[in-house]
Amino acid sequence: YQTTMVLLGRSPEPQEEPAWLSGRTAEPAIKEAILKNSGKKITPKELESEFRNIMASREVRQNLARIRKAGSKVFYYSADIRNADETEKIIDLARSEAGNISGLIHGAGVLRDRRIEDKTRDQLDDVIDTKVAGLRNVLKAVIKDNLKAVVLFSSFSGRFGRLGQVDYAMANEVLNKVAQKLKILRP
């Protein structure tokens, strides 16, 4: 299908890279270029953060290009779907730029694998809220749309568990139950 896709992700909307990064693909070369062109002295932590941002932006740009090459129209918006107001605003913007929303694919998720006794509340919240609150917020934003399909990416962990993934397992099982309920409410 040559469809229109609207993608939401935590990564910032990709910008064109500066010329000084052209042709650099290996981590050491990229980091060297960052150091030479930063205009200031940066810490190793700042260097790693900048490197990760560059790589995330490249990945988003490459995926958008692949989708376009396959014949689809694609829009990308940076959003934290855990935030209901932000999600609603982005969905409204997407609807105005891309058109009506007829399908939803929810594949958001993060891992913070640790034994339960070693997990912090913030880690638990990040994992659970990304899947569960994120889905709730997106569903709320598209409630008036005539959805023809809803696809939720759950996990093996939701049914069988996995060491260090108690939060991830819980979040995925919630998605399973929401899918069952949606099938009844919106066949």
Order of alpha helices (4+ residues) and beta strands (2+ residues): beta-alpha-alpha-beta-alpha-beta-alpha-beta-alpha-alpha
